[in-house]
Amino acid sequence: MRLLIPGGAGYIGSHMVKYVQELGHEAVVLDDFSTGHEWAINDCEILRVNLLDQDTLAQLLKGRSFDGVIHFAAKSLVGESVQKPDLYYRNNVVGTLNLVNEMITNDIHNLVFSSTAAIFGNPVTEKIAEDHPKNPINPYGQSKLMAENMLRDICAVHDINATCFRYFNAAGADRSGSLGEAHDPETHLIPNILKSTIPGGSVLKVFGTDYETHDGTCVRDYVHVTDLAEAHFLALEYMKDNSGFSAFNLGNGSGFSVLDVIRSCERAVKKMIPFDPAMRRVGDPPVLVADSSAAICKISWEPKFGSLDAITQSAWRWHEHSGG
Ligand code: UFG
């Protein structure tokens, strides 16, 4: 297969590229490198363009055929989205619309779309299934929900199939240790814990120790980035027999608190990790855990990294390799 991967130079996108290449398929990366890294992708054609640059996008995709598009290109920081909502709606909604327009023009039929647990807002059930109410509490979640709704409407009238995946907390790194999470600034928990252990690293802050959870810190569902890549690949197979729009939640179905994650990282780095309790971070729901039974049943997804220790160990291998 030949696959177009917008955002393929980013964290999840670059793992996707490696995953499809290892299966012998061709990946073509489309990226503006605003947050992605050239070092993260190898042996593939690169289309350097921002999805908002409609003319260049049209020129680069004109007459090209792809078996599928796996779309990761987006802005994805909750805090930034509150400060710059226009940036988020433009990139995540208009950018996706421009991409889909080119798919329609060029007869490309299958799209896998990177969505988020942030579309659900504050949970009203213990585990979040696909039918959970969708009330995003920040522009990031809202922009992804708008893009999902737009895709649903487009699939109803055009010959386009779309599968949306709402990730819970993407984490970990490729087993080779040569590819992993490298955001700037880094806001995510596991990389921040691991970076704090490297000489000169700043002490980890734990945002909120008074939540109504088993130890007072926020509970999340951590899912390995290679398991996410596998789901995207399986979606291409699923859409052969299931046309139109679909959406699935992707997580491991187990919740771990910030302190649980610190303990797991301590086992990976084999030393104590000090931390400072800090104020709650605005917009953090206390608990977010996925019910992924639909993805497991319908797309035959089988996550391999079921244990938090396996996830933090893979992240640590990458941090050691990359020097933090
Ligand atoms: N945290 C800390 N210290 C840090 C970083 C994070 O205590 O240095 C805490 C956060 O407050 C939160 C937990 O660790 O309680 C996880 O935080 P992350 O930033 O790693 O991940 P989030 O749960 O905030 O974000 C995830 C996805 C987003 C999605 C969001 C939905 O990465 O894409 O869930 O709430 F929008």
Residues whose N, C-alpha, C, O or C-beta is under 5 A from the ligand:
A	BS01	UFG	S76 T116 A117 A118 F168 N169 T187 H188 L189 N192 K205 V206 F207 C218 R220 V258 R281 D284
